[in-house]
């Protein structure tokens, strides 16, 4: 998905794909003019994500054992009359400053797993933030609606991480 030229110009790249059994795949990338440590801090501030990310209502760490963390989150998803509150518990595995893998262990999705990856770009003094997830809600939401919501919401989430990480380096 890399298009460094577009990413360095400030574009947010989103790619959606349909998988078997009505699972939606989504990927996104953004260039952040901040060191990987600042991006990492934005991603892993789990107890305060509701203060920095759109549509996150609550987020809190339930348990932490080394690189493995369990987080409860509540958010809003959908559009207009199809908007709803969702709750889920995630198991997160951190590889410091490189990758955060996540998987729902209970909640409102049949399938919700993916990862955040950080790629340092020294010549541009910044970090590429990559996101990939596979999603299938437990509630009625046709794949076309899930795709639409992801296309609408993911850029805002990526931009929020960008703003937060870049503000930390000022």
C-alpha positions in Angstrom: 0.0 0.0 0.0 3.0 2.3 0.4 2.9 5.4 -1.7 5.6 7.4 0.1 5.1 10.4 -2.1 1.5 10.8 -1.2 2.1 9.9 2.5 4.9 12.6 2.8 2.5 15.1 1.3 0.1 14.5 4.2 -2.4 12.1 2.6 -4.0 9.4 4.7 -4.2 6.2 2.7 -7.0 3.7 3.3 -7.6 0.4 1.6 -10.7 -1.8 2.1 -11.3 -5.3 1.0 -14.0 -7.9 1.3 -12.9 -11.3 2.8 -14.8 -14.5 3.1 -17.9 -14.8 5.4 -18.7 -11.1 5.3 -15.5 -10.1 7.0 -14.2 -6.6 6.2 -10.5 -6.0 5.9 -9.1 -2.5 6.3 -5.7 -1.0 6.1 -4.5 2.5 6.6 -1.3 4.5 6.6 -0.2 8.0 7.7 3.1 9.8 7.9 3.7 11.4 11.3 6.4 14.0 11.7 7.5 12.7 15.1 9.8 10.0 16.4 8.5 6.5 16.8 8.5 7.0 20.6 6.0 9.8 20.4 3.7 7.8 18.1 4.1 4.8 20.5 3.0 7.0 23.4 -0.1 8.1 21.5 -1.1 4.5 20.6 -0.4 3.1 24.1 -2.1 5.7 26.2 -4.9 3.2 26.7 -6.5 4.8 29.7 -6.9 8.2 27.9 -7.8 7.1 24.3 -11.3 8.5 24.9 -9.7 12.0 25.3 -7.7 11.8 22.1 -9.6 9.6 19.6 -12.9 10.3 17.9 -15.8 8.0 18.7 -14.0 6.4 21.7 -16.2 6.8 24.7 -14.2 4.9 27.3 -11.0 3.0 27.4 -9.2 1.5 30.4 -6.6 -1.1 31.1 -8.0 -4.1 33.0 -4.9 -6.2 33.3 -1.2 -5.9 32.4 1.3 -8.8 32.3 4.6 -7.9 30.6 3.9 -7.2 26.9 0.3 -8.4 27.2 -2.4 -6.0 28.2 -6.2 -6.4 28.4 -8.3 -3.3 27.7 -12.0 -2.6 27.9 -13.3 -0.1 25.3 -16.6 1.5 24.5 -17.1 3.4 21.3 -19.6 4.7 18.7 -19.8 3.2 15.3 -22.0 3.6 12.3 -23.7 6.5 10.7 -27.0 8.4 11.3 -29.8 6.0 12.3 -27.3 3.1 12.0 -25.0 4.5 14.7 -24.7 2.4 17.9 -22.5 2.0 21.0 -20.2 -1.0 20.9 -18.2 -2.6 23.7 -15.3 -5.0 23.5 -12.4 -6.3 25.5 -9.1 -6.5 23.7 -6.0 -8.5 24.3 -3.0 -6.4 23.2 0.5 -7.7 22.6 3.1 -5.0 22.5 6.5 -5.1 20.7 8.0 -1.9 21.9 8.2 0.8 19.3 7.5 -1.7 16.5 4.1 -3.3 16.7 0.9 -3.6 18.7 -1.2 -6.6 17.9 -4.8 -6.7 19.2 -7.7 -9.2 19.3 -11.1 -9.0 20.7 -11.6 -11.6 23.5 -15.2 -10.6 24.2 -17.7 -8.0 22.9 -19.8 -6.9 20.0 -17.8 -8.4 17.2 -17.6 -11.9 15.8 -14.1 -10.9 14.5 -12.0 -7.9 15.4 -8.3 -8.3 15.3 -5.4 -6.6 13.7 -2.2 -4.6 14.4 -0.6 -1.2 14.5 3.0 -1.1 13.0 5.5 1.7 13.3 8.1 2.3 10.6 10.8 4.8 11.2 11.7 7.1 8.3 15.0 8.7 9.4 15.5 10.7 6.2 12.2 12.4 6.7 12.5 12.7 10.5 9.3 10.8 11.1 7.3 7.6 11.4 4.9 5.8 9.1 2.0 4.4 11.1 0.3 1.4 9.6 -3.0 -0.1 10.7 -4.6 -3.3 9.6 -7.7 -5.0 10.9 -10.3 -7.6 10.1 -13.8 -6.9 11.3 -17.2 -8.6 11.4 -19.8 -7.2 13.8 -22.2 -9.5 15.8 -25.0 -7.0 15.1 -26.7 -6.5 11.7 -24.3 -4.5 9.5 -24.0 -5.4 5.9 -20.3 -5.4 4.7 -21.0 -2.4 2.5 -22.0 -0.4 5.6 -19.0 -1.7 7.5 -16.8 -0.6 4.6 -18.4 2.8 4.5 -18.0 3.4 8.2 -14.3 2.3 8.2 -13.6 4.6 5.2 -15.2 7.5 7.2 -13.7 6.7 10.7 -10.2 5.5 10.1 -8.8 8.7 8.7 -10.0 10.6 11.8 -8.4 8.0 14.1 -5.1 8.2 12.2 -5.1 12.0 12.1 -5.8 12.1 15.8 -2.7 9.9 16.5 -0.7 12.2 14.2 -1.9 15.4 16.0 -1.2 13.9 19.4 2.3 12.5 18.6 3.4 15.7 16.8 2.1 17.9 19.6 4.2 15.8 22.0 7.4 16.6 20.1 6.9 20.4 20.0 
